Amino acid sequence: MGRGFWVETLGCPKNRVDSDKLVGTLTAEGLLPAPSADEADLVVVNTCAFIEEARQESIDTILALSDARRPGAELVVTGCMAERYGDELATALPEVDRIAPFGTSLVDGREAAASGEVAVELGPTRRRPDFDLLNLPRPSHPVPWAYVKVAEGCDRTCGFCAIPSFRGAQRSRTDGAILDEVDRLAGSGVREVVLVAQDLASYGADRSAKGSLVPLVGQVAARVDRVRLLYLYPSELTDELIDTVIATGVPYFDLSLQHAAKSLLRRMRRWGDRGRFLERIESIRAKTPDAAFRTSFIVGYPGETQEHHDELVEFLCEARLDWVGLFPFSLEEGTHAATQDGRVDPALVTDRINELSEVQDPITAASRDALVGSTITVLVDTPGVARSHREAPEIDGVVHVPGSLPPGHLGDVTVLEAAGIDLVAAGAVGADGDAAR
């Protein structure tokens, strides 16, 4: 029997795509998926390094899996922490057998492990990557939706973000490579494709001044039942892109706003302000009242005053967004924010997040309550769990449906009640035309 492997994924959906492709690579090299991490011969941790909380989670996970692995099993760390902090990780975590930055092999470190040394491929002598992770094939998908990464890296210089320093400049895939991946996923039963990138709306801009996300979305929509877009920079949300999203039947707008106060956004090196954001949101609602909106905000960015905070509170009340993420500012080495004054006391940041949550939570609850009694179209992900166009996978709430509906079923249900951020529904018309309850 071949060596067994386990891949533990941390961080954002983009990391999830990378892990899928690493699984495909390991399988092609003759390894077999293990039932659990403690039964694997090779344990891979795909780490996140976006903010301090994510880095700490990555370290805690590495240590936990090191303790749980069976004797002789190899522990490999890859992903953003391996790329950004490889030398430091090798020194700080002797438990790790191999640090494998982007595109380097996960299975050729056994000799180094046997000698008791940590193998690291870093620095100016680092060899050329073994493979292009962005364009690797991936295995069949076990659920009826899948993330598809359309680009790597980012050309923006947001004050708080270190991603360009280790993910590099934006590098878009070709339409053909993306559509080939979508075709393979559709052939394995995927009905919803979620397009992701660090700066999705700028897809193709590194190849042409105009970009090409709009035609790509149309081509993907012709291949699967649903297309969803994550991480849209608000300045790139053109009328053409809005109309294209609405035409797919999934009017879900995940907007990267970060704040609402203009002067603070400029300190962040970000575009926009409260008025522009509200105007765009209302123009979308005028076209499709059924639109759902998600965004996230950084609380406590250097220089954030009480007036900035109050403006964000007012924006939440006015915008009435469906889903909101609130994150305390994390100081990242090498970013513009690290050079700015006006640090906000952590206790005050916590108080501000609590106040914002007290404002937003009832708004989210009201948007869910308003759906009770309505008929919505859902895609069943797993028995008993489905999503409408309003819920992105793994991020938002879900719709609880009768367990008799099979995964991959796409049909109408009637919402009976709201249970927190989730909905409970019944009365679906199944594939055989009978009502399910």
Secondary structure, DSSP 8 states (H G I E B T S, - for coil): ---EEEEEE-SSHHHHHHHHHHHHHHHHTT-EE-SSGGG-SEEEEEE--SSHHHHHHHHHHHHHHHHHS-TT-EEEEEEHHHHHHHHHHHHH-TT-SEEE-TTS-SSS-HHHHHTT--EE--STT----SS-GGG------SSSEEEEE-EES-----TT--HHHHH-S-EE--HHHHHHHHHHHHHTT--EEEEE-TTGGGTTTTT-SS--HHHHHHHHHTTSSEEEE--B-GGG--HHHHHHHHHTT--EEEEEEE-S-HHHHHHTT----HHHHHHHHHHHHHH-TT-EEEEEEEES-TT--HHHHHHHHHHHHHH--SEEEEEE----TTSGGGG------HHHHHHHHHHHHHHHHHHHHHHHHTTTT-EEEEEEEETTEEE-TT--TTTS--EE--TTS-TT-EEEEEEEEEETTEEEEE-EE-TTS-EE-
